[in-house]
Amino acid sequence: MRKFRVVFCGTPEFSVPTLDLLNHHPHIEILNVVSMPDRPAGRGMELKSPEVIEYAKQNKLPFFQCENINKEREFLDKLQSQEPDFIVVLAFAQFLGSELLNLAKLGCFNIHTSILPKYRGAAPIQYALMNGDKETGVSIQKMVKKMDAGDLVHFHTVKIAPTENGGQLYTRLKLQAALAMNDFIQIILDNKISYTPQDESLVSFAPTLKKEDGFLDFKNKNKENILNLIRALAPWPGTYCFLNGKRLKVLSAESYHAKVPVGKALNDMGSLVVGCLDGTLRLSHVQLEGKKPCTDRELLNGLKSDLTLTSSKD
């Protein structure tokens, strides 16, 4: 029975289901698992291995950790001597140089959580939700030096549920990534691999998100924009506004019937409601800085002053 010799490059928990699929696939032999170095984590700031390395240790897979694989001359020579058939990359957090891209017989293949060329970059899941897309998917592309620009070898679409948030879609797509890799292995086994160039006229980008991207600008955004941002950025980096000079995390929100002036916050019979460009939202679950998450009613019960929204801490 034919076995493909594979190197896997990945780092976070998102990558583990695909690595697990490869590890248990009858036609795959994993030569090496490559990931980032251990990092300090937790209150004690003790060194913690990436989830991919934890999996490799538990399953007795050979592994290698480095900051920049392109500079690891001895390890690159070892990989060359192992003659891998292909390299799989999923959420690796490193760019691969020309030597690595050309090292394996079939090349390097990256799994990306959008239908390329849409949402090239680090945050395709969040951008799909931010833009109110009805579907997304998983692509496998043969890697080139330009980010996420290689020819497509496989993809499939995934419907997005109307209220699905970033964490929920993340969980579904990490499993879909493994299924896509399973399909791709079968394509290779059947000798049916084909390469479809991406249409550069349709390219869009999903750059890395920052905490400040979660600011809710009620004065300049409509309800749909705000609701999409809240669900896209849950659980990380989360969304927030400033209420009475304190940061207020907004954990969930919903459309509300009352009319409220744009950019204003009111206590409407125990509901925390805010005016947007085209209507009103109720901030139903929130967390004031220094406090535990709570309902809007619980928050309002503890506030004695009028409600004021600001663009920053005052």
BAVEXKE-892015 format. One line per 3 residues: number of its first residue (from 1); for each residue x, y, z of C-alpha. Coordinates in nm, 3 decimals. Example, Ala and Ser with C-alpha at 12.3 -4.5 7.8 and 13.67 -1.06 7.14 Angstrom:
<rs>
1 = 1.230 -0.450 0.780 ~ 1.367 -0.106 0.714
</rs>
This chain:
<rs>
1 = 0.000 0.000 0.000 ~ 0.133 0.339 -0.101 ~ 0.216 0.589 0.176
4 = 0.290 0.956 0.120 ~ 0.573 1.097 0.326 ~ 0.449 1.423 0.481
7 = 0.584 1.711 0.688 ~ 0.324 1.905 0.887 ~ 0.373 2.271 0.985
10 = 0.122 2.420 1.231 ~ 0.097 2.580 1.572 ~ -0.240 2.637 1.748
13 = -0.521 2.408 1.855 ~ -0.694 2.486 1.524 ~ -0.429 2.276 1.346
16 = -0.467 1.966 1.563 ~ -0.767 1.795 1.392 ~ -0.586 1.802 1.056
19 = -0.267 1.667 1.213 ~ -0.475 1.395 1.381 ~ -0.630 1.305 1.045
22 = -0.287 1.275 0.887 ~ -0.156 1.072 1.180 ~ -0.434 0.815 1.146
25 = -0.461 0.807 0.768 ~ -0.353 0.472 0.623 ~ -0.178 0.638 0.327
28 = 0.025 0.894 0.527 ~ 0.358 0.871 0.705 ~ 0.442 1.182 0.909
31 = 0.813 1.255 0.886 ~ 0.816 1.564 1.108 ~ 0.584 1.806 1.287
34 = 0.720 2.162 1.279 ~ 0.598 2.441 1.503 ~ 0.686 2.756 1.696
37 = 0.898 2.746 2.017 ~ 0.749 2.712 2.364 ~ 0.615 3.038 2.510
40 = 0.551 3.163 2.866 ~ 0.180 3.130 2.949 ~ -0.060 3.154 3.238
43 = -0.027 3.342 3.565 ~ 0.295 3.166 3.648 ~ 0.437 3.243 3.301
46 = 0.568 2.889 3.272 ~ 0.683 2.768 2.932 ~ 0.405 2.603 2.736
49 = 0.435 2.413 2.408 ~ 0.207 2.490 2.114 ~ -0.094 2.257 2.097
52 = 0.048 2.093 1.784 ~ 0.366 2.001 1.973 ~ 0.165 1.870 2.267
55 = -0.015 1.642 2.022 ~ 0.315 1.531 1.867 ~ 0.457 1.444 2.210
58 = 0.147 1.250 2.314 ~ 0.148 1.054 1.988 ~ 0.524 1.004 1.973
61 = 0.567 1.191 1.645 ~ 0.904 1.346 1.556 ~ 0.889 1.722 1.597
64 = 1.099 2.034 1.558 ~ 1.046 2.385 1.700 ~ 1.200 2.709 1.574
67 = 1.139 3.080 1.524 ~ 1.228 3.075 1.155 ~ 1.248 2.742 0.977
70 = 1.416 2.903 0.676 ~ 1.731 2.964 0.884 ~ 1.758 2.609 1.024
73 = 2.024 2.474 0.787 ~ 2.079 2.142 0.962 ~ 1.707 2.066 0.984
76 = 1.647 2.166 0.621 ~ 1.920 1.927 0.513 ~ 1.752 1.654 0.719
79 = 1.417 1.719 0.552 ~ 1.581 1.708 0.210 ~ 1.733 1.370 0.289
82 = 1.393 1.236 0.402 ~ 1.246 1.309 0.056 ~ 0.894 1.415 0.160
85 = 0.616 1.385 -0.095 ~ 0.446 1.702 0.024 ~ 0.433 1.953 0.309
88 = 0.108 2.059 0.477 ~ 0.084 2.406 0.633 ~ -0.202 2.516 0.858
91 = -0.183 2.820 1.091 ~ 0.195 2.789 1.114 ~ 0.269 3.160 1.184
94 = 0.583 3.154 0.967 ~ 0.646 3.230 0.600 ~ 0.822 2.962 0.397
97 = 1.113 3.057 0.175 ~ 1.187 2.928 -0.175 ~ 1.397 2.635 -0.056
100 = 1.115 2.492 0.152 ~ 0.851 2.563 -0.109 ~ 1.049 2.352 -0.356
103 = 1.177 2.087 -0.116 ~ 0.898 1.826 -0.142 ~ 0.817 1.633 -0.460
106 = 0.464 1.771 -0.496 ~ 0.531 2.095 -0.311 ~ 0.383 2.274 -0.009
109 = 0.006 2.297 0.041 ~ -0.162 2.548 0.270 ~ -0.511 2.505 0.415
112 = -0.693 2.838 0.431 ~ -1.033 2.912 0.590 ~ -1.197 3.103 0.306
115 = -1.270 3.039 -0.059 ~ -0.964 3.200 -0.214 ~ -0.897 3.455 -0.353
118 = -1.141 3.602 -0.101 ~ -0.994 3.701 0.238 ~ -0.626 3.634 0.195
121 = -0.451 3.689 0.527 ~ -0.467 3.602 0.894 ~ -0.834 3.656 0.988
124 = -1.064 3.517 0.715 ~ -1.316 3.373 0.963 ~ -1.373 3.708 1.134
127 = -1.391 3.908 0.811 ~ -1.653 3.677 0.663 ~ -1.873 3.740 0.968
130 = -1.796 4.113 0.982 ~ -1.912 4.148 0.623 ~ -2.230 3.949 0.682
133 = -2.137 3.672 0.436 ~ -2.382 3.384 0.406 ~ -2.111 3.127 0.333
136 = -1.739 3.071 0.361 ~ -1.530 2.758 0.323 ~ -1.192 2.588 0.316
139 = -0.935 2.612 0.038 ~ -0.617 2.415 -0.022 ~ -0.364 2.600 -0.236
142 = -0.018 2.511 -0.357 ~ 0.201 2.764 -0.184 ~ 0.405 3.032 -0.360
145 = 0.609 3.316 -0.209 ~ 0.316 3.559 -0.235 ~ 0.073 3.527 0.058
148 = -0.220 3.290 -0.011 ~ -0.180 3.340 -0.386 ~ -0.103 2.986 -0.505
151 = -0.310 2.773 -0.739 ~ -0.615 2.605 -0.584 ~ -0.612 2.226 -0.570
154 = -0.928 2.174 -0.363 ~ -1.202 2.371 -0.188 ~ -1.548 2.331 -0.045
157 = -1.801 2.581 0.085 ~ -1.965 2.604 0.427 ~ -2.292 2.782 0.508
160 = -2.277 3.040 0.788 ~ -2.567 3.033 1.036 ~ -2.739 3.372 1.087
163 = -2.635 3.407 1.453 ~ -2.305 3.216 1.435 ~ -2.012 3.389 1.604
166 = -1.638 3.374 1.546 ~ -1.573 3.104 1.805 ~ -1.846 2.878 1.671
169 = -1.737 2.914 1.310 ~ -1.374 2.861 1.415 ~ -1.471 2.528 1.572
172 = -1.660 2.413 1.263 ~ -1.387 2.515 1.020 ~ -1.106 2.346 1.210
175 = -1.295 2.020 1.151 ~ -1.374 2.115 0.791 ~ -1.000 2.170 0.736
178 = -0.935 1.808 0.832 ~ -1.210 1.688 0.598 ~ -1.063 1.897 0.315
181 = -0.722 1.737 0.372 ~ -0.883 1.393 0.362 ~ -1.040 1.480 0.026
184 = -0.707 1.612 -0.103 ~ -0.527 1.289 -0.013 ~ -0.784 1.095 -0.212
187 = -0.735 1.330 -0.507 ~ -0.363 1.255 -0.503 ~ -0.423 0.882 -0.468
190 = -0.653 0.893 -0.771 ~ -0.393 1.092 -0.963 ~ -0.655 1.361 -1.030
193 = -0.478 1.665 -0.889 ~ -0.532 1.983 -1.090 ~ -0.413 2.339 -1.038
196 = -0.654 2.632 -1.081 ~ -0.500 2.982 -1.080 ~ -0.672 3.236 -0.856
199 = -0.851 3.528 -1.021 ~ -0.647 3.828 -0.907 ~ -0.933 4.066 -0.992
202 = -1.137 3.908 -0.710 ~ -0.873 3.932 -0.436 ~ -0.969 4.071 -0.095
205 = -0.774 4.072 0.230 ~ -0.830 3.984 0.595 ~ -0.538 4.136 0.788
208 = -0.455 4.056 1.150 ~ -0.707 4.199 1.396 ~ -0.614 4.418 1.693
211 = -0.804 4.480 2.016 ~ -0.895 4.833 1.905 ~ -1.077 4.688 1.602
214 = -1.349 4.585 1.847 ~ -1.460 4.942 1.927 ~ -1.833 4.985 1.861
217 = -1.889 5.314 1.681 ~ -2.263 5.356 1.734 ~ -2.259 5.710 1.593
220 = -2.135 5.605 1.250 ~ -2.250 5.245 1.202 ~ -2.586 5.085 1.139
223 = -2.737 4.799 1.338 ~ -2.629 4.527 1.096 ~ -2.267 4.649 1.099
226 = -2.261 4.651 1.478 ~ -2.425 4.310 1.520 ~ -2.191 4.154 1.263
229 = -1.887 4.298 1.438 ~ -2.002 4.169 1.778 ~ -2.044 3.814 1.653
232 = -1.733 3.822 1.435 ~ -1.504 3.924 1.720 ~ -1.647 3.684 1.980
235 = -1.465 3.552 2.171 ~ -1.150 3.737 2.059 ~ -1.060 4.020 2.051
238 = -1.414 4.107 2.162 ~ -1.612 4.428 2.117 ~ -1.648 4.720 2.352
241 = -1.765 5.077 2.405 ~ -1.712 5.327 2.684 ~ -1.999 5.381 2.927
244 = -1.967 5.656 3.186 ~ -1.593 5.668 3.122 ~ -1.536 5.293 3.173
247 = -1.472 5.022 2.917 ~ -1.778 4.806 2.865 ~ -1.733 4.474 2.685
250 = -2.036 4.388 2.475 ~ -2.087 4.013 2.475 ~ -2.416 4.001 2.287
253 = -2.674 4.242 2.143 ~ -3.006 4.237 1.964 ~ -3.233 4.469 1.772
256 = -3.467 4.676 1.989 ~ -3.801 4.845 1.921 ~ -3.760 5.180 2.103
259 = -3.624 5.489 1.931 ~ -3.302 5.624 2.082 ~ -3.094 5.918 1.951
262 = -2.787 5.811 1.753 ~ -2.488 5.753 1.980 ~ -2.692 5.778 2.301
265 = -2.744 5.512 2.570 ~ -3.060 5.480 2.780 ~ -3.207 5.259 3.049
268 = -3.538 5.151 2.896 ~ -3.723 4.963 3.172 ~ -3.414 4.763 3.265
271 = -3.274 4.724 2.914 ~ -2.948 4.893 2.812 ~ -3.030 5.038 2.470
274 = -2.814 5.237 2.229 ~ -2.903 5.438 1.919 ~ -2.732 5.347 1.590
277 = -2.759 5.514 1.249 ~ -3.069 5.322 1.148 ~ -3.226 5.210 1.474
280 = -3.167 5.081 1.824 ~ -2.976 4.792 1.979 ~ -3.010 4.634 2.319
283 = -2.675 4.540 2.472 ~ -2.811 4.229 2.641 ~ -2.493 4.077 2.790
286 = -2.203 4.296 2.896 ~ -1.901 4.321 3.123 ~ -1.793 4.646 3.284
289 = -1.418 4.674 3.345 ~ -1.324 4.519 3.678 ~ -1.655 4.331 3.699
292 = -1.790 3.990 3.599 ~ -2.004 3.934 3.287 ~ -2.373 4.005 3.350
295 = -2.703 4.091 3.186 ~ -2.780 4.451 3.103 ~ -3.047 4.455 3.377
298 = -2.791 4.347 3.637 ~ -2.552 4.616 3.519 ~ -2.815 4.890 3.527
301 = -2.924 4.793 3.878 ~ -2.574 4.888 3.995 ~ -2.554 5.222 3.812
304 = -2.696 5.530 3.977 ~ -2.593 5.802 3.729 ~ -2.720 5.892 3.384
307 = -2.571 5.689 3.099 ~ -2.309 5.850 2.876 ~ -2.131 5.693 2.579
310 = -1.787 5.830 2.489 ~ -1.531 5.747 2.222 ~ -1.263 5.675 2.482
313 = -1.200 5.667 2.856 ~ -1.275 6.010 3.006
</rs>
